[in-house]
């Protein structure tokens, strides 16, 4: 039977990061995919797109609340949202900004129970399965009044079948220009994680403890299967470096042509690699 009666995944920001437009909260949608087998019902709320607050979506039976804390902005709004999580629910915080200083979120927010550091899908699955927190790599939590930081999680191969839960979106996401919607549906897609390079200026190359995240990629076939299911005509690849393996990129392109999938794409690339 399901472990949680009602789970709520929250993107706790009002303002957009930049003027490039509304991207779906993909990291949170991956977490929702990990939680779904363990929850009787699950809602994913993007507060950039809702006039309401998280508290409007709470139910008497809400027993799991997950926040994606990716950015150091909207601090007053973010903190108010965290504090409004119900005391009886298991409250989990993850995301890049939360990962930078896990101590802070547990010290300042009494109702935050767990901080998941780095990629969260595996740790979240273990939390949902009821694995004792002491045994879950990559989490920080309280024990006997003390804040405990477990060892970092060693990340494995990126699974081919892990898709973000797009079906949970309550709103459409359109590319916007200077705040005005273009009417063009936009979506993101993750085909790899990590980057093999060591650029000094890059803030995403190392995790917040200075460790390298090994580059790991999905198969071209799984990428194209996901693209075939994606409604948007404009797709951004969220990979730190889409063009690391150009043979793989070529295979993706061949499959797109063979299957007649026509979209527009944008991606992060290194020019000296991508010149093929």
LINKACOR-V551002 format. One record per pair of residues at least 24 apart in sequence whose ideal C-beta (glycine too) atoms are under 6 Angstrom apart, sorted by the first residue. I is the first residue (numbers start at 0). J is the second residue. D is the distance in Angstrom with one decimal. If there is no record, write none. Layout:
i->[I	I]
j->[J	J]
d->[D	D]
//
This chain:
i->[1	1	1	2	2	3	3	3	3	4	4	4	5	5	5	5	6	6	6	6	7	7	7	7	8	8	9	9	9	10	10	11	11	11	11	12	12	13	13	14	18	20	20	21	22	23	24	25	25	26	27	28	28	29	29	30	30	30	31	31	32	33	33	33	34	37	43	48	53	53	54	61	62	63	64	64	65	66	67	68	68	68	68	69	69	69	70	71	81	84	86	93	98	99	101	102	105	113	113	114	117	118	156	157	157	157	159	159	159	162	174	183	184	185	185	186	186	186	187	187	188	188	189	190	190	190	190	191	191	194	194	195	203	214	219	219	219	219	222	223	226	227	232	233	234	234	235	236	240	241	241	241	242	242	242	245]
j->[37	38	39	37	127	37	38	62	63	39	60	62	40	58	60	61	34	38	41	63	42	56	61	64	43	65	44	53	66	45	67	46	66	77	80	47	73	73	76	73	177	174	175	172	187	172	67	163	187	67	67	163	164	120	163	65	119	123	164	167	164	120	123	124	127	127	167	170	80	83	83	88	88	89	88	90	91	92	94	92	94	96	97	94	95	96	96	96	108	110	110	119	207	207	139	146	146	138	140	139	206	154	215	192	215	217	217	218	221	225	233	233	231	231	233	229	231	234	235	237	234	236	237	217	222	236	238	216	238	239	240	243	239	243	247	250	251	254	251	254	260	260	262	263	262	264	265	266	267	266	267	268	268	272	273	275]
d->[5.9	5.7	4.4	4.5	5.9	5.8	4.4	5.2	4.5	5.3	4.0	5.4	5.0	5.1	4.9	4.6	5.3	4.1	4.6	4.1	5.4	6.0	5.7	4.9	4.4	4.8	5.1	5.1	5.2	4.5	5.2	5.9	5.3	5.1	4.1	5.8	4.9	5.5	5.2	5.5	5.5	4.5	3.9	4.8	5.5	5.1	5.8	5.0	4.8	5.6	4.2	3.3	4.9	5.6	5.2	5.8	5.6	5.6	4.3	5.8	4.9	4.6	4.4	5.0	6.0	3.9	4.2	4.3	5.2	5.9	4.9	5.5	5.1	5.1	5.0	4.9	4.7	4.9	4.6	5.5	4.3	4.9	4.0	4.1	4.9	5.6	5.6	5.2	5.1	5.1	5.6	4.4	5.2	4.5	4.0	5.9	4.9	5.5	4.9	4.3	5.7	5.6	5.3	5.6	4.6	5.5	5.1	5.4	3.8	5.7	5.7	5.3	4.0	5.4	4.7	5.2	3.7	5.4	5.1	4.9	5.6	5.7	4.8	5.4	4.7	5.9	5.6	3.8	4.6	4.1	4.6	5.9	5.5	6.0	5.8	4.0	4.5	5.8	5.5	4.2	5.7	5.8	5.3	5.0	5.4	5.4	5.0	4.1	5.8	3.7	5.8	5.8	4.2	4.8	4.3	5.3]
//
